[in-house]
Amino acid sequence: MENKQMKRKKMIAALLCGMLGCLCFGGGDWLMMYGDTAYSGNIYWLTEGVAQIVPWRNSVAMLIAFPGIIFYGIALFAIEAFLKKEKQKKVYHYLTAFGLTPWLCLHLFYIMILYVFAWLNGNGYEAAALPAAEALFAQLSWIVPLSEVIMLPPFLYWFYLVVSGGSVFARPMAVSNPLIFYGVLYAVKSCMPEGPFRIGFTNGLMSESMIIWFGVLLIWTICHVPNVISMEARKEDER
């Protein structure tokens, strides 16, 4: 049987990978948007700052998303060990596998619009930049709600399992959920003054919520005895 201390170390490493993934995605979110927040169209994130963003920033934002999604996957699949029953683990596993698919798609969707907007503004087509970017967003805006429908179920299911006692955590730990953290950070964002920091913070809300969640799970794992990760006793109960 694998040493329980080794399992604990692997969980810690996986959660650190998840936090690194958050830095990759969150860093990309800030690179895509940080700048002057003045805008003149119907979409608040098509700003004067975005119009001046140099191409390499969007390229880097897309590039680091690829390792970012791998690091996310490592952590999200690893935390299955915190669930009690094999059936629950399988449901969470498949929801997570499906839920990860829109992340890169959504990232690319926004980056392409932002790049087109910046390129047109920087190459003598200022008059066409805003209409073209808004038309592209309007044509494919259905991607956003569809992606959210696919992305959210793993976190909703995780909340249900924790609050119903289906995990190794105490039920109050259900509040440690990226969707709840997102709501709190959104409220914090609403109190911030307008400026580059606020728009960068807003664009990175999901990554910022995820890094807090992984951080809480990491602290819990470090502070608790190693055998909470090992589920052999509970497997015996299931039999």
C-alpha positions as CSV (number, residue, x, y, z in Angstrom):
1,M,0.0,0.0,0.0
2,E,1.3,3.4,-0.9
3,N,2.7,5.3,2.1
4,K,0.1,7.7,3.5
5,Q,2.6,10.5,3.9
6,M,3.5,10.1,0.2
7,K,-0.2,10.6,-0.7
8,R,-0.2,13.7,1.4
9,K,2.9,15.1,-0.4
10,K,1.3,14.3,-3.8
11,M,-1.8,16.2,-2.8
12,I,0.2,19.2,-1.7
13,A,2.1,19.1,-5.0
14,A,-1.1,18.8,-7.0
15,L,-2.7,21.8,-5.2
16,L,0.5,23.9,-5.8
17,C,0.2,23.0,-9.5
18,G,-3.4,24.2,-9.4
19,M,-2.3,27.5,-7.9
20,L,0.4,27.8,-10.6
21,G,-2.4,27.2,-13.2
22,C,-4.3,30.1,-11.7
23,L,-1.2,32.3,-12.1
24,C,-1.0,31.3,-15.7
25,F,-4.6,32.0,-16.5
26,G,-4.8,35.0,-14.2
27,G,-1.6,36.5,-15.5
28,G,-3.0,36.2,-19.0
29,D,-6.2,37.8,-18.0
30,W,-4.3,40.9,-16.7
31,L,-2.1,41.0,-19.8
32,M,-5.1,41.1,-22.0
33,M,-6.9,44.0,-20.3
34,Y,-4.7,46.1,-18.0
35,G,-4.6,49.7,-19.2
36,D,-6.7,52.8,-19.7
37,T,-10.3,52.0,-18.9
38,A,-11.9,54.8,-21.0
39,Y,-14.2,53.4,-23.7
40,S,-16.8,54.7,-26.2
41,G,-18.7,51.7,-27.4
42,N,-21.2,49.2,-25.9
43,I,-18.7,46.8,-24.5
44,Y,-16.9,48.1,-21.5
45,W,-13.7,46.0,-22.0
46,L,-13.0,47.4,-25.5
47,T,-11.1,50.3,-23.9
48,E,-8.5,52.8,-24.9
49,G,-6.0,50.7,-23.0
50,V,-6.9,47.6,-25.0
51,A,-6.5,49.5,-28.2
52,Q,-2.9,50.3,-27.3
53,I,-1.9,46.8,-26.1
54,V,1.1,45.5,-28.0
55,P,0.6,42.1,-29.8
56,W,3.1,40.2,-27.7
57,R,0.9,40.6,-24.6
58,N,-2.0,38.8,-26.2
59,S,0.3,36.1,-27.6
60,V,1.8,35.5,-24.1
61,A,-1.7,35.5,-22.5
62,M,-2.7,32.7,-24.9
63,L,0.6,30.8,-24.7
64,I,0.6,30.5,-20.9
65,A,-3.0,29.3,-20.9
66,F,-1.9,26.0,-22.3
67,P,0.3,25.0,-19.3
68,G,-2.3,26.7,-17.1
69,I,-5.1,24.3,-18.1
70,I,-2.7,21.3,-17.5
71,F,-1.9,22.6,-14.0
72,Y,-5.6,23.1,-13.4
73,G,-6.4,19.6,-14.4
74,I,-3.7,18.1,-12.2
75,A,-5.2,19.8,-9.1
76,L,-8.9,19.3,-10.0
77,F,-8.5,15.6,-10.6
78,A,-6.3,15.1,-7.6
79,I,-8.9,16.4,-5.2
80,E,-11.2,13.5,-6.0
81,A,-9.3,11.9,-3.1
82,F,-11.2,14.1,-0.7
83,L,-14.5,12.5,-1.8
84,K,-15.8,9.4,0.1
85,K,-17.6,7.2,-2.4
86,E,-16.3,5.9,-5.7
87,K,-19.5,6.8,-7.5
88,Q,-19.2,10.4,-6.4
89,K,-15.6,10.4,-7.5
90,K,-16.6,9.2,-11.0
91,V,-19.4,11.8,-11.4
92,Y,-17.0,14.6,-10.3
93,H,-14.3,13.2,-12.5
94,Y,-16.4,13.3,-15.7
95,L,-18.0,16.7,-14.8
96,T,-14.5,18.1,-14.4
97,A,-13.2,16.5,-17.6
98,F,-16.1,18.1,-19.5
99,G,-15.9,21.4,-17.6
100,L,-12.3,22.0,-18.5
101,T,-13.0,21.9,-22.3
102,P,-14.4,25.5,-22.6
103,W,-11.5,27.2,-20.6
104,L,-9.1,27.6,-23.6
105,C,-12.0,28.2,-26.0
106,L,-13.3,31.1,-23.9
107,H,-9.8,32.5,-23.4
108,L,-9.1,32.4,-27.2
109,F,-12.5,33.9,-27.9
110,Y,-11.7,37.1,-26.0
111,I,-8.1,37.3,-27.1
112,M,-9.0,37.2,-30.8
113,I,-11.5,40.0,-30.3
114,L,-9.0,42.1,-28.3
115,Y,-6.2,41.5,-30.8
116,V,-8.4,42.5,-33.8
117,F,-9.5,45.6,-31.9
118,A,-5.9,46.6,-31.1
119,W,-4.6,45.7,-34.6
120,L,-7.2,47.8,-36.4
121,N,-6.6,50.7,-34.1
122,G,-2.9,50.6,-34.6
123,N,-2.9,50.1,-38.3
124,G,-4.9,53.0,-39.6
125,Y,-8.4,51.5,-39.3
126,E,-9.6,53.2,-36.2
127,A,-13.1,53.9,-37.6
128,A,-13.6,50.2,-38.2
129,A,-12.0,48.8,-35.0
130,L,-14.9,49.2,-32.7
131,P,-17.7,48.1,-35.1
132,A,-15.7,45.1,-36.2
133,A,-14.9,44.0,-32.6
134,E,-18.5,44.5,-31.4
135,A,-19.8,42.7,-34.5
136,L,-17.5,39.7,-33.8
137,F,-18.6,39.6,-30.2
138,A,-22.3,39.8,-31.1
139,Q,-21.9,37.0,-33.7
140,L,-20.3,34.6,-31.2
141,S,-21.4,35.8,-27.8
142,W,-23.4,32.6,-27.3
143,I,-20.0,31.0,-26.6
144,V,-19.9,32.7,-23.2
145,P,-23.2,31.4,-21.6
146,L,-22.7,27.9,-23.2
147,S,-19.1,27.7,-21.8
148,E,-20.4,28.7,-18.3
149,V,-23.1,26.0,-18.5
150,I,-20.3,23.4,-19.1
151,M,-17.8,24.9,-16.6
152,L,-20.0,25.4,-13.5
153,P,-21.4,21.9,-12.8
154,P,-18.2,20.5,-11.2
155,F,-18.1,23.3,-8.7
156,L,-21.8,23.1,-8.0
157,Y,-21.5,19.3,-7.5
158,W,-18.5,19.8,-5.2
159,F,-20.5,22.2,-3.1
160,Y,-23.3,19.7,-2.9
161,L,-21.0,16.9,-1.8
162,V,-19.3,18.9,0.9
163,V,-22.5,20.3,2.3
164,S,-24.2,16.9,2.3
165,G,-21.3,15.1,4.0
166,G,-20.0,13.4,0.9
167,S,-16.4,14.5,1.5
168,V,-13.7,14.3,4.2
169,F,-14.4,18.0,5.1
170,A,-16.8,19.3,7.7
171,R,-20.0,20.6,6.2
172,P,-19.1,24.3,6.8
173,M,-16.2,23.9,4.4
174,A,-18.8,24.0,1.6
175,V,-18.3,27.8,1.7
176,S,-14.8,27.2,0.4
177,N,-15.9,27.1,-3.2
178,P,-14.6,29.1,-6.2
179,L,-18.2,30.2,-7.1
180,I,-18.6,31.7,-3.6
181,F,-15.2,33.3,-3.7
182,Y,-16.1,34.7,-7.1
183,G,-19.2,36.3,-5.6
184,V,-17.2,37.8,-2.7
185,L,-14.5,39.1,-5.0
186,Y,-17.1,40.5,-7.4
187,A,-18.5,42.5,-4.5
188,V,-15.0,43.7,-3.6
189,K,-14.4,44.7,-7.2
190,S,-17.6,46.8,-7.2
191,C,-16.1,48.9,-4.4
192,M,-12.9,49.6,-6.3
193,P,-12.3,52.9,-8.1
194,E,-12.2,52.8,-11.9
195,G,-8.8,52.2,-13.2
196,P,-6.4,49.7,-14.8
197,F,-6.2,47.6,-11.6
198,R,-9.9,47.2,-11.4
199,I,-10.4,46.1,-15.0
200,G,-7.4,43.7,-14.6
201,F,-8.8,42.4,-11.3
202,T,-12.3,42.0,-12.9
203,N,-11.0,40.0,-15.9
204,G,-9.1,37.7,-13.6
205,L,-11.9,37.1,-11.1
206,M,-12.3,33.3,-11.8
207,S,-8.5,32.7,-11.6
208,E,-8.3,34.7,-8.4
209,S,-11.3,32.7,-7.0
210,M,-9.6,29.4,-7.9
211,I,-6.3,30.3,-6.3
212,I,-8.0,31.1,-3.1
213,W,-9.9,27.8,-3.2
214,F,-6.7,25.8,-3.9
215,G,-5.0,27.7,-1.2
216,V,-7.6,26.8,1.4
217,L,-7.4,23.2,0.4
218,L,-3.6,23.3,0.6
219,I,-3.7,24.8,4.1
220,W,-6.2,22.2,5.2
221,T,-4.1,19.4,3.7
222,I,-0.9,20.7,5.4
223,C,-2.6,21.1,8.8
224,H,-4.4,17.8,9.0
225,V,-2.9,14.3,9.6
226,P,-2.0,12.4,6.4
227,N,-4.5,9.6,6.8
228,V,-7.4,11.9,6.0
229,I,-6.5,11.5,2.3
230,S,-6.4,7.8,2.5
231,M,-9.9,6.4,2.0
232,E,-9.3,2.7,2.7
233,A,-11.5,2.6,5.8
234,R,-14.4,4.2,4.0
235,K,-14.0,1.8,1.0
236,E,-14.3,-1.1,3.4
237,D,-17.6,0.4,4.7
238,E,-18.9,0.6,1.1
239,R,-18.2,-3.0,0.7
